[in-house]
């Protein structure tokens, strides 16, 4: 009986997360970025409440640890990746963009889905704007290898490579002057 109630609670929370994600997608398509952010956060809170990887350190306080079926676990991880990815997309649209948060969301997606092109691209873009050009190059190169014809990826990769090339040339000139004396 308790197992059946737990299963119903898990399914209810997963469906609520799907609903919030869907509403967030609608808000995103209508360019209502802040509403979308709020809805993706609400979806993530539903998912967090059933995530078995989150340990409840004090018995009796907070949510009970759930035992998810393999299908439920797969749904949970897929929804988490989608919501974090969509959240990163929104955060790039809100002015001024919060690149640190975009990077964090992208990293979470990449932990779940290492070859997610959108997350690789957003990790690269956020790294570029945070002036971590070496990291940006790594993520953008990975994204470009998976989607070589994507113009946005190629554009940011070219911008990153130009800065890295200029930086190397300046460094080479600086060191060359040190040893010429």
C-alpha positions as a Markdown table, in Angstrom:
| # | Residue | x | y | z |
|---|---|---|---|---|
| 1 | Unk | 0.0 | 0.0 | 0.0 |
| 2 | Unk | 2.8 | 2.5 | 1.0 |
| 3 | Unk | 4.7 | 1.5 | -2.2 |
| 4 | Unk | 1.6 | 2.2 | -4.3 |
| 5 | Unk | 1.1 | 5.6 | -2.6 |
| 6 | Unk | 4.8 | 6.4 | -3.2 |
| 7 | Unk | 4.4 | 5.5 | -6.9 |
| 8 | Unk | 1.4 | 7.8 | -7.2 |
| 9 | Unk | 3.3 | 10.6 | -5.5 |
| 10 | Unk | 6.2 | 10.2 | -7.8 |
| 11 | Unk | 4.1 | 10.1 | -11.0 |
| 12 | Unk | 2.1 | 13.2 | -9.8 |
| 13 | Unk | 5.3 | 15.2 | -9.3 |
| 14 | Unk | 6.8 | 14.1 | -12.6 |
| 15 | Unk | 3.6 | 15.1 | -14.4 |
| 16 | Unk | 3.6 | 18.4 | -12.5 |
| 17 | Unk | 7.2 | 19.0 | -13.7 |
| 18 | Unk | 6.2 | 18.2 | -17.3 |
| 19 | Unk | 3.3 | 20.7 | -17.0 |
| 20 | Unk | 5.6 | 23.5 | -15.6 |
| 21 | Unk | 8.2 | 22.7 | -18.3 |
| 22 | Unk | 5.5 | 22.9 | -21.0 |
| 23 | Unk | 4.2 | 26.2 | -19.7 |
| 24 | Unk | 7.8 | 27.4 | -19.6 |
| 25 | Unk | 8.3 | 26.5 | -23.2 |
| 26 | Unk | 5.2 | 28.5 | -24.1 |
| 27 | Unk | 6.4 | 31.5 | -22.2 |
| 28 | Unk | 9.8 | 31.1 | -23.9 |
| 29 | Unk | 8.3 | 31.0 | -27.4 |
| 30 | Unk | 6.3 | 34.2 | -26.4 |
| 31 | Unk | 9.6 | 35.9 | -25.3 |
| 32 | Unk | 8.4 | 36.1 | -21.7 |
| 33 | Unk | 11.8 | 35.1 | -20.4 |
| 34 | Unk | 11.3 | 35.8 | -16.7 |
| 35 | Unk | 8.0 | 33.8 | -16.7 |
| 36 | Unk | 9.7 | 30.9 | -18.4 |
| 37 | Unk | 12.6 | 31.1 | -15.8 |
| 38 | Unk | 10.1 | 30.9 | -13.0 |
| 39 | Unk | 8.3 | 27.9 | -14.6 |
| 40 | Unk | 11.5 | 26.0 | -15.2 |
| 41 | Unk | 12.5 | 26.6 | -11.6 |
| 42 | Unk | 9.1 | 25.3 | -10.5 |
| 43 | Unk | 9.6 | 22.2 | -12.6 |
| 44 | Unk | 13.0 | 21.6 | -11.2 |
| 45 | Unk | 11.7 | 21.9 | -7.7 |
| 46 | Unk | 9.2 | 19.2 | -8.4 |
| 47 | Unk | 12.0 | 17.0 | -9.8 |
| 48 | Unk | 14.2 | 17.7 | -6.9 |
| 49 | Unk | 11.5 | 16.5 | -4.5 |
| 50 | Unk | 11.7 | 13.0 | -6.0 |
| 51 | Unk | 15.4 | 12.9 | -6.9 |
| 52 | Unk | 16.9 | 9.8 | -5.2 |
| 53 | Unk | 20.4 | 11.2 | -5.4 |
| 54 | Unk | 19.6 | 13.9 | -2.9 |
| 55 | Unk | 20.1 | 12.5 | 0.5 |
| 56 | Unk | 18.0 | 13.5 | 3.4 |
| 57 | Unk | 20.5 | 13.9 | 6.3 |
| 58 | Unk | 17.9 | 14.1 | 9.1 |
| 59 | Unk | 15.3 | 11.4 | 9.3 |
| 60 | Unk | 11.8 | 12.8 | 9.7 |
| 61 | Unk | 12.7 | 16.2 | 8.3 |
| 62 | Unk | 12.3 | 17.1 | 4.7 |
| 63 | Unk | 11.3 | 14.9 | 1.8 |
| 64 | Unk | 11.5 | 11.1 | 2.1 |
| 65 | Unk | 13.9 | 9.4 | -0.3 |
| 66 | Unk | 12.0 | 7.8 | -3.2 |
| 67 | Unk | 12.8 | 4.6 | -5.0 |
| 68 | Unk | 12.2 | 5.3 | -8.6 |
| 69 | Unk | 11.8 | 2.7 | -11.3 |
| 70 | Unk | 14.3 | 2.8 | -14.2 |
| 71 | Unk | 11.7 | 4.4 | -16.4 |
| 72 | Unk | 10.9 | 7.1 | -13.8 |
| 73 | Unk | 14.7 | 7.7 | -13.2 |
| 74 | Unk | 15.2 | 8.1 | -17.0 |
| 75 | Unk | 12.2 | 10.6 | -17.1 |
| 76 | Unk | 13.6 | 12.5 | -14.1 |
| 77 | Unk | 17.0 | 12.9 | -15.7 |
| 78 | Unk | 15.7 | 13.8 | -19.1 |
| 79 | Unk | 13.4 | 16.5 | -17.6 |
| 80 | Unk | 16.2 | 17.9 | -15.5 |
| 81 | Unk | 18.4 | 18.2 | -18.5 |
| 82 | Unk | 15.7 | 19.8 | -20.5 |
| 83 | Unk | 14.7 | 22.3 | -17.8 |
| 84 | Unk | 18.3 | 23.3 | -17.1 |
| 85 | Unk | 19.0 | 23.6 | -20.8 |
| 86 | Unk | 15.9 | 25.8 | -21.3 |
| 87 | Unk | 16.8 | 27.8 | -18.2 |
| 88 | Unk | 20.2 | 28.5 | -19.7 |
| 89 | Unk | 18.5 | 29.6 | -22.9 |
| 90 | Unk | 16.3 | 32.1 | -21.0 |
| 91 | Unk | 19.2 | 33.4 | -19.0 |
| 92 | Unk | 21.0 | 34.3 | -22.2 |
| 93 | Unk | 18.0 | 36.3 | -23.3 |
| 94 | Unk | 17.5 | 38.3 | -20.1 |
| 95 | Unk | 19.5 | 41.5 | -20.1 |
| 96 | Unk | 22.1 | 41.6 | -18.8 |
| 97 | Unk | 22.7 | 37.9 | -19.3 |
| 98 | Unk | 23.9 | 36.0 | -16.2 |
| 99 | Unk | 26.7 | 34.1 | -17.8 |
| 100 | Unk | 27.9 | 32.4 | -14.6 |
| 101 | Unk | 24.4 | 30.9 | -14.1 |
| 102 | Unk | 24.2 | 29.9 | -17.8 |
| 103 | Unk | 27.5 | 28.1 | -17.4 |
| 104 | Unk | 26.3 | 26.3 | -14.2 |
| 105 | Unk | 23.1 | 25.2 | -15.9 |
| 106 | Unk | 25.0 | 24.0 | -18.9 |
| 107 | Unk | 27.4 | 22.0 | -16.7 |
| 108 | Unk | 24.5 | 20.3 | -15.0 |
| 109 | Unk | 23.1 | 19.3 | -18.4 |
| 110 | Unk | 26.5 | 18.0 | -19.6 |
| 111 | Unk | 26.8 | 15.8 | -16.4 |
| 112 | Unk | 23.5 | 14.2 | -17.5 |
| 113 | Unk | 24.0 | 14.3 | -21.3 |
| 114 | Unk | 27.7 | 14.8 | -22.2 |
| 115 | Unk | 27.0 | 15.2 | -25.9 |
| 116 | Unk | 24.2 | 17.7 | -25.7 |
| 117 | Unk | 25.0 | 20.2 | -28.4 |
| 118 | Unk | 22.9 | 23.0 | -27.0 |
| 119 | Unk | 24.5 | 22.7 | -23.6 |
| 120 | Unk | 28.0 | 22.5 | -25.2 |
| 121 | Unk | 27.2 | 25.7 | -27.2 |
| 122 | Unk | 25.9 | 27.5 | -24.1 |
| 123 | Unk | 28.8 | 26.5 | -22.0 |
| 124 | Unk | 31.1 | 27.8 | -24.8 |
| 125 | Unk | 29.2 | 31.1 | -25.1 |
| 126 | Unk | 29.1 | 31.7 | -21.4 |
| 127 | Unk | 32.8 | 30.9 | -21.1 |
| 128 | Unk | 33.5 | 33.3 | -23.9 |
| 129 | Unk | 31.7 | 36.1 | -22.2 |
| 130 | Unk | 33.3 | 35.3 | -18.9 |
| 131 | Unk | 36.6 | 35.7 | -20.8 |
| 132 | Unk | 37.7 | 32.1 | -20.3 |
| 133 | Unk | 38.6 | 31.6 | -24.0 |
| 134 | Unk | 40.4 | 28.3 | -23.5 |
| 135 | Unk | 37.4 | 26.7 | -21.9 |
| 136 | Unk | 35.1 | 28.3 | -24.5 |
| 137 | Unk | 37.3 | 26.9 | -27.3 |
| 138 | Unk | 36.9 | 23.4 | -25.8 |
| 139 | Unk | 33.1 | 23.4 | -25.6 |
| 140 | Unk | 32.6 | 25.2 | -28.9 |
| 141 | Unk | 34.9 | 22.7 | -30.7 |
| 142 | Unk | 32.9 | 19.8 | -29.2 |
| 143 | Unk | 29.7 | 21.4 | -30.3 |
| 144 | Unk | 31.0 | 22.1 | -33.8 |
| 145 | Unk | 32.2 | 18.5 | -34.2 |
| 146 | Unk | 28.6 | 17.4 | -33.5 |
| 147 | Unk | 26.9 | 20.0 | -35.6 |
| 148 | Unk | 29.5 | 21.3 | -38.1 |
| 149 | Unk | 27.0 | 23.4 | -40.1 |
| 150 | Unk | 25.6 | 25.4 | -37.2 |
| 151 | Unk | 26.4 | 29.0 | -38.0 |
| 152 | Unk | 26.0 | 30.3 | -34.4 |
| 153 | Unk | 28.5 | 27.7 | -33.1 |
| 154 | Unk | 31.0 | 28.4 | -35.9 |
| 155 | Unk | 30.7 | 32.2 | -35.3 |
| 156 | Unk | 31.5 | 31.9 | -31.6 |
| 157 | Unk | 34.3 | 29.4 | -32.3 |
| 158 | Unk | 35.8 | 31.9 | -34.8 |
| 159 | Unk | 35.5 | 34.8 | -32.3 |
| 160 | Unk | 37.2 | 32.6 | -29.6 |
| 161 | Unk | 39.9 | 31.4 | -31.9 |
| 162 | Unk | 40.7 | 35.0 | -33.0 |
| 163 | Unk | 41.1 | 36.1 | -29.4 |
| 164 | Unk | 43.2 | 33.1 | -28.6 |
| 165 | Unk | 45.4 | 33.7 | -31.6 |
| 166 | Unk | 45.9 | 37.3 | -30.8 |
| 167 | Unk | 46.7 | 36.4 | -27.2 |
| 168 | Unk | 49.3 | 33.9 | -28.3 |
| 169 | Unk | 50.9 | 36.4 | -30.7 |
| 170 | Unk | 51.1 | 39.0 | -27.9 |
| 171 | Unk | 52.6 | 36.4 | -25.6 |
| 172 | Unk | 55.1 | 35.3 | -28.2 |
| 173 | Unk | 56.1 | 39.0 | -28.8 |
| 174 | Unk | 56.4 | 39.7 | -25.1 |
| 175 | Unk | 58.7 | 36.6 | -24.5 |
| 176 | Unk | 60.7 | 37.3 | -27.6 |
| 177 | Unk | 61.5 | 40.7 | -26.3 |
| 178 | Unk | 62.7 | 39.2 | -23.0 |
| 179 | Unk | 65.3 | 36.9 | -24.7 |
| 180 | Unk | 66.5 | 39.4 | -27.3 |
| 181 | Unk | 68.3 | 41.6 | -24.8 |
